[in-house]
Amino acid sequence: IKIEVKDNNVEQALRVLEIADLTDDVYQLGLRGTINPESKKQTSDLVLEARTKFLEKISNEKELASLVESFDINAYNTNATVGENLIFGNPTSDEFDMNHLGNHEYVMKVLEKAGLKEKMLNTGYQVAATMVELFADLPPDHEFFQQFSFISSEELPDFQAILGRVSKEHLDQLKEDEAAKLIGLPFLLVPARHRLGIVTEDFQREILDARKIFAEELPDSLKTDIEFYDSSKYITGATLQDNILFGKIAYGEAEASERVGKVLAEVIAEIGLRKAIVSVGLDFNVGISGSRLTLAQRQKLILARSIIKKPDVLVVSDGLSAIETKAVEDIMKKLVSEMSGRCLIWVLPSISQASFFNKIVAMKKGKIIKSGSYEEVNSGDGIAKLIEDKNT
């Protein structure tokens, strides 16, 4: 099956993206985007097909099998947080925010019924003590806070205060909000990433038991706040990439993201899904003034906006400075072809690129010193010598 985008404006946008070398960038944004499976059923059906093919491909190749840990209703996912393992679904609202599960009334009821509440409190105290010991002396902007800690530098003093006031033997003296803070910590643990030896196999089995209780007794009033994982169904609130992966990329595997991305690209190409993903990328919110884009992407986007207006004259002067030379030259070739019959003026950063154009104008100190075809202007000692010559 091939996706046929009928909207002429979208088709035009896709063509311009290709000229500006933005297609791959927008494709990546599209993978991080979401769709409404009801209004885009053809795309969602193809995403499910891609999921099946992707899971088959990684399971059949030994080198790929360890890259993604798939979601399984009967198995604990060691690359997901304890909270994600408990709810086993995609939250559709802020109701089940991972950072606030420690004071969620229904979640606490589930822990009580599973006999896990006291264990979560003790585990939270242990985690807080470990984090305080490891990070207390680090400056707030230290990279380790981003890489390894799920307690921010701003929150660390609060946990230090709790640990200083109440010992592990007297957790019954904790205030309600303090207990909620500690219970909330284990929900953020990822065994494969944090490797604290806290989420043992026994603990994992207890979370799986609690998972069943969570799903079976979920009140009707909360059922719209979560979409449980089902390998045969599209996950409405999840990104296209997460829908295809249907699992978590493994921590600790060398270049796991890159290798997974390569397999994803192969599967997506096989079933003709790439154009649809790029189209989704066109709807990606890039932030104020493109703040969520890199400088190179912003420069490409500005060029694409200029091209799509079909100008009679287009002037490019230092507009692609953040893009590597090879990519600039590829853009140059395509843009020269696109502007055929119109006027394209390009102030070149490199003399070698002058050969792409049918007329060259060499200037020095604001004056034209020679013009003509590349061969004519480059005759003799060459353009560089001509410009550098002190006698001209």
C-alpha positions as CSV (number, residue, x, y, z in Angstrom):
1,I,0.0,0.0,0.0
2,K,1.3,3.5,-0.8
3,I,0.1,6.6,0.9
4,E,-1.2,9.1,-1.7
5,V,-1.3,12.6,-0.4
6,K,-4.0,14.4,-2.4
7,D,-3.6,17.9,-1.0
8,N,-1.7,19.9,-3.6
9,N,-0.3,22.2,-0.9
10,V,1.2,19.3,0.9
11,E,2.6,17.9,-2.3
12,Q,4.2,21.2,-3.0
13,A,5.6,21.5,0.5
14,L,7.1,18.0,0.2
15,R,8.8,18.9,-3.1
16,V,10.2,22.1,-1.6
17,L,11.5,20.2,1.5
18,E,13.4,17.9,-0.8
19,I,15.1,20.9,-2.5
20,A,16.0,22.5,0.8
21,D,17.4,19.2,2.2
22,L,14.7,19.3,4.9
23,T,12.9,16.0,4.2
24,D,14.9,13.9,6.6
25,D,14.6,16.5,9.3
26,V,10.8,16.7,8.9
27,Y,10.6,12.9,8.8
28,Q,12.3,12.8,12.2
29,L,9.8,15.4,13.5
30,G,7.0,13.3,12.1
31,L,8.2,10.3,14.0
32,R,7.8,12.4,17.1
33,G,4.3,13.6,16.1
34,T,0.9,12.1,16.7
35,I,-2.2,11.6,14.6
36,N,-5.9,11.0,15.1
37,P,-6.3,7.4,14.0
38,E,-10.0,7.9,13.3
39,S,-9.4,10.7,10.8
40,K,-6.2,9.2,9.4
41,K,-7.2,5.5,9.5
42,Q,-5.1,4.6,6.4
43,T,-2.0,6.0,8.2
44,S,-2.8,4.3,11.5
45,D,-3.4,1.0,9.8
46,L,0.0,1.2,8.1
47,V,1.6,2.1,11.4
48,L,0.2,-1.1,12.9
49,E,1.6,-3.0,9.9
50,A,4.9,-1.4,10.5
51,R,4.8,-2.4,14.1
52,T,4.3,-6.0,13.2
53,K,7.1,-6.0,10.6
54,F,9.4,-4.2,13.0
55,L,8.9,-6.6,15.8
56,E,9.3,-9.5,13.5
57,K,12.6,-8.1,12.1
58,I,14.2,-7.4,15.5
59,S,13.1,-10.8,16.9
60,N,14.5,-12.7,14.0
61,E,17.9,-11.0,14.1
62,K,20.0,-11.9,17.1
63,E,22.0,-8.6,17.0
64,L,18.8,-6.6,17.0
65,A,16.8,-8.5,19.6
66,S,18.3,-6.8,22.6
67,L,17.7,-3.2,21.2
68,V,14.0,-2.9,22.1
69,E,12.1,-4.4,25.0
70,S,8.6,-4.8,23.9
71,F,5.5,-4.3,26.0
72,D,4.0,-7.5,27.3
73,I,1.0,-7.6,29.6
74,N,2.6,-10.6,31.5
75,A,6.1,-9.3,31.7
76,Y,7.9,-6.5,33.5
77,N,9.7,-4.0,31.2
78,T,13.1,-3.3,32.7
79,N,13.6,-0.3,30.4
80,A,10.4,1.4,31.6
81,T,9.8,3.1,35.0
82,V,8.0,1.3,37.8
83,G,5.1,3.7,37.3
84,E,4.9,2.9,33.6
85,N,5.0,-0.8,34.4
86,L,2.1,-0.4,36.9
87,I,-0.3,1.5,34.7
88,F,0.8,-0.3,31.5
89,G,-0.7,2.2,29.2
90,N,-0.4,5.7,27.7
91,P,-1.9,8.5,29.9
92,T,-4.3,10.6,27.9
93,S,-4.4,13.4,30.5
94,D,-2.3,14.6,33.4
95,E,-4.3,12.4,35.8
96,F,-1.6,9.7,35.9
97,D,1.5,12.0,35.7
98,M,4.5,9.8,36.6
99,N,5.7,12.6,38.9
100,H,2.6,12.6,41.0
101,L,1.6,9.0,41.4
102,G,2.8,9.1,45.0
103,N,-0.3,11.1,46.1
104,H,-2.8,9.7,43.6
105,E,-5.8,8.3,45.6
106,Y,-6.6,5.4,43.3
107,V,-2.9,4.4,42.9
108,M,-2.6,4.3,46.7
109,K,-5.6,2.0,46.9
110,V,-4.0,-0.3,44.4
111,L,-0.8,-0.4,46.4
112,E,-2.7,-1.1,49.6
113,K,-4.6,-4.0,48.0
114,A,-1.4,-5.4,46.5
115,G,0.4,-5.1,49.9
116,L,2.9,-2.8,48.4
117,K,2.3,0.6,50.1
118,E,4.7,0.0,53.0
119,K,7.3,-1.4,50.7
120,M,7.1,1.6,48.3
121,L,7.5,3.9,51.3
122,N,10.6,2.0,52.6
123,T,12.0,1.8,49.0
124,G,11.4,5.6,48.6
125,Y,13.3,6.3,51.7
126,Q,16.2,4.1,50.5
127,V,16.2,5.8,47.1
128,A,16.1,9.3,48.7
129,A,19.1,8.4,50.9
130,T,21.1,7.1,48.0
131,M,20.4,10.1,45.8
132,V,21.2,12.6,48.6
133,E,24.5,10.7,49.2
134,L,25.4,10.8,45.5
135,F,24.3,14.3,44.5
136,A,24.4,16.5,47.6
137,D,27.8,17.9,46.9
138,L,27.3,18.5,43.2
139,P,26.5,22.0,41.8
140,P,22.8,22.5,40.6
141,D,23.9,22.6,36.9
142,H,26.0,19.4,37.0
143,E,25.3,17.2,34.1
144,F,24.8,14.1,36.4
145,F,21.5,15.6,37.5
146,Q,20.2,15.4,33.9
147,Q,21.8,12.0,33.2
148,F,21.2,9.9,36.3
149,S,19.1,11.6,38.9
150,F,15.3,11.7,38.9
151,I,15.5,14.2,41.8
152,S,16.2,17.7,40.6
153,S,18.7,19.9,42.4
154,E,15.8,22.1,43.6
155,E,14.1,19.1,45.2
156,L,17.2,17.7,46.8
157,P,17.0,19.9,50.0
158,D,13.4,18.8,50.6
159,F,14.5,15.2,50.7
160,Q,17.5,16.1,52.8
161,A,15.2,17.7,55.3
162,I,12.9,14.6,55.4
163,L,15.9,12.3,56.0
164,G,17.3,14.5,58.7
165,R,14.0,14.7,60.5
166,V,12.8,11.0,60.4
167,S,14.9,7.8,60.5
168,K,14.0,4.7,58.5
169,E,12.8,3.0,61.7
170,H,10.2,5.8,62.4
171,L,8.5,6.3,59.0
172,D,5.2,6.4,60.8
173,Q,6.2,9.9,62.0
174,L,6.2,11.2,58.4
175,K,3.7,13.9,57.5
176,E,1.3,13.0,54.7
177,D,3.0,15.1,52.1
178,E,6.4,13.7,53.0
179,A,5.2,10.1,52.8
180,A,3.7,10.9,49.3
181,K,7.1,12.3,48.2
182,L,8.9,9.2,49.3
183,I,6.3,6.8,47.8
184,G,6.5,8.7,44.5
185,L,10.3,8.1,44.1
186,P,10.3,4.4,43.3
187,F,7.7,5.0,40.5
188,L,10.5,6.8,38.6
189,L,13.1,4.0,38.8
190,V,14.2,2.3,35.6
191,P,16.1,-0.9,36.5
192,A,18.1,-1.0,33.3
193,R,19.2,2.6,33.7
194,H,19.6,3.3,37.4
195,R,21.0,-0.1,38.4
196,L,20.5,0.5,42.2
197,G,19.6,-3.1,42.9
198,I,16.3,-1.9,44.3
199,V,13.8,-3.2,41.7
200,T,14.5,-6.9,42.3
201,E,12.8,-9.7,40.5
202,D,10.5,-10.2,43.5
203,F,9.6,-6.5,43.4
204,Q,8.9,-6.8,39.7
205,R,6.5,-9.7,40.2
206,E,4.7,-7.6,42.9
207,I,4.3,-4.7,40.5
208,L,2.9,-7.1,37.9
209,D,0.3,-8.3,40.4
210,A,-0.5,-4.7,41.2
211,R,-0.9,-4.0,37.4
212,K,-3.7,-6.5,37.2
213,I,-5.5,-4.9,40.1
214,F,-5.0,-1.4,38.6
215,A,-6.6,-2.5,35.3
216,E,-9.4,-4.6,36.7
217,E,-10.6,-2.2,39.3
218,L,-10.0,1.1,37.5
219,P,-13.1,3.3,38.1
220,D,-15.2,4.4,35.2
221,S,-14.4,8.0,36.0
222,L,-10.7,7.3,35.2
223,K,-11.0,5.1,32.2
224,T,-10.7,7.9,29.7
225,D,-7.4,9.0,31.3
226,I,-5.4,6.1,30.2
227,E,-5.2,3.9,27.1
228,F,-3.9,0.4,28.0
229,Y,-1.3,-1.1,25.7
230,D,-2.7,-3.6,23.2
231,S,-0.4,-4.9,20.5
232,S,-3.3,-5.1,18.0
233,K,-4.4,-1.5,18.5
234,Y,-3.1,2.0,17.7
235,I,-2.1,4.0,20.8
236,T,-3.9,7.3,20.2
237,G,-1.8,9.6,22.3
238,A,1.6,8.1,21.5
239,T,4.0,9.3,18.8
240,L,4.3,7.4,15.5
241,Q,7.7,6.1,16.6
242,D,6.4,4.8,19.9
243,N,3.5,3.2,18.2
244,I,5.8,1.3,15.9
245,L,8.3,0.4,18.6
246,F,5.6,-0.7,21.0
247,G,8.3,-0.9,23.7
248,K,11.3,0.8,25.1
249,I,14.8,1.2,23.5
250,A,17.3,-0.6,25.7
251,Y,19.6,1.4,27.9
252,G,23.3,0.5,27.7
253,E,23.3,-1.0,24.2
254,A,25.9,0.7,22.0
255,E,24.3,3.1,19.5
256,A,20.9,1.6,20.2
257,S,18.9,4.6,19.1
258,E,20.8,4.8,15.8
259,R,20.5,1.1,15.1
260,V,16.8,1.1,15.9
261,G,16.3,4.2,13.7
262,K,17.9,2.4,10.8
263,V,15.6,-0.7,11.2
264,L,12.6,1.7,11.5
265,A,13.5,3.5,8.3
266,E,13.8,0.2,6.5
267,V,10.4,-1.0,7.6
268,I,8.8,2.4,6.9
269,A,10.2,2.4,3.4
270,E,9.1,-1.2,2.7
271,I,5.4,-0.4,3.4
272,G,5.4,3.1,1.9
273,L,4.8,5.0,5.1
274,R,7.5,7.6,4.8
275,K,5.5,10.2,2.9
276,A,2.7,10.1,5.5
277,I,5.3,10.5,8.3
278,V,6.8,13.5,6.6
279,S,3.3,15.0,6.2
280,V,2.8,14.6,10.0
281,G,6.1,16.3,10.5
282,L,4.8,19.4,8.7
283,D,2.3,19.9,11.6
284,F,5.1,19.7,14.2
285,N,5.2,22.7,16.6
286,V,8.7,24.1,16.2
287,G,8.3,26.7,19.0
288,I,8.5,30.5,18.9
289,S,10.7,31.6,16.0
290,G,11.7,27.9,15.4
291,S,13.3,27.6,18.9
292,R,12.9,23.8,18.8
293,L,14.9,23.6,15.6
294,T,18.7,23.6,15.2
295,L,20.3,26.6,13.5
296,A,20.9,24.5,10.4
297,Q,17.2,23.4,10.3
298,R,16.1,27.0,10.7
299,Q,18.2,28.1,7.8
300,K,16.9,25.3,5.6
301,L,13.3,26.3,6.6
302,I,13.9,29.9,5.7
303,L,15.2,28.8,2.3
304,A,12.2,26.5,1.8
305,R,9.8,29.3,2.6
306,S,11.5,31.5,0.0
307,I,11.3,28.7,-2.6
308,I,7.6,28.0,-2.1
309,K,6.8,31.6,-2.9
310,K,8.1,31.0,-6.4
311,P,10.1,34.3,-6.6
312,D,11.3,35.7,-9.9
313,V,14.5,36.7,-8.1
314,L,16.1,34.8,-5.2
315,V,19.2,36.1,-3.5
316,V,21.2,33.8,-1.1
317,S,23.9,35.5,0.9
318,D,25.5,33.6,3.8
319,G,22.0,32.0,4.4
320,L,23.3,28.5,4.8
321,S,26.4,29.1,7.0
322,A,25.4,26.5,9.6
323,I,25.1,23.7,7.0
324,E,28.0,21.5,6.0
325,T,29.6,22.1,2.6
326,K,28.5,18.9,0.9
327,A,24.9,19.5,1.9
328,V,25.0,23.1,0.7
329,E,26.3,21.9,-2.7
330,D,23.5,19.4,-3.0
331,I,21.0,22.2,-2.2
332,M,22.7,24.4,-4.7
333,K,22.4,21.9,-7.6
334,K,18.7,21.4,-6.9
335,L,18.0,25.1,-6.4
336,V,19.7,26.0,-9.7
337,S,17.4,23.5,-11.5
338,E,14.4,24.8,-9.6
339,M,15.1,28.4,-10.5
340,S,15.6,27.6,-14.2
341,G,14.1,30.5,-16.2
342,R,14.3,32.8,-13.2
343,C,17.1,34.6,-11.5
344,L,19.1,33.1,-8.7
345,I,21.9,35.2,-7.2
346,W,24.2,33.4,-4.8
347,V,27.0,35.1,-2.9
348,L,29.4,32.1,-2.7
349,P,31.4,31.2,0.4
350,S,33.6,28.9,-1.8
351,I,35.1,29.6,-5.2
352,S,34.8,25.9,-6.1
353,Q,31.0,26.2,-6.0
354,A,31.0,28.7,-8.8
355,S,31.0,25.9,-11.4
356,F,27.3,25.2,-10.6
357,F,26.2,28.5,-12.1
358,N,26.0,29.6,-15.8
359,K,27.2,33.2,-15.1
360,I,29.9,34.3,-12.6
361,V,30.5,37.8,-11.4
362,A,33.9,38.3,-9.6
363,M,33.9,41.4,-7.4
364,K,36.5,43.2,-5.3
365,K,35.9,46.2,-3.0
366,G,32.4,46.5,-4.4
367,K,33.4,46.6,-8.0
368,I,33.0,44.0,-10.7
369,I,36.4,42.9,-11.9
370,K,35.3,40.1,-14.3
371,S,32.2,38.3,-15.4
372,G,31.1,35.6,-17.8
373,S,30.8,31.8,-17.7
374,Y,32.8,29.8,-15.1
375,E,35.3,28.8,-17.7
376,E,35.8,32.4,-18.9
377,V,36.1,33.9,-15.4
378,N,38.3,31.1,-14.2
379,S,40.7,31.3,-17.2
380,G,44.3,32.3,-16.7
381,D,45.4,32.1,-13.1
382,G,41.9,31.4,-11.8
383,I,39.3,33.3,-9.9
384,A,41.1,33.2,-6.6
385,K,44.3,34.7,-8.1
386,L,42.2,37.4,-9.8
387,I,40.5,38.5,-6.6
388,E,43.7,38.3,-4.5
389,D,45.8,40.2,-7.0
390,K,46.8,43.5,-5.4
391,N,47.1,45.2,-8.8
392,T,43.3,44.9,-9.5
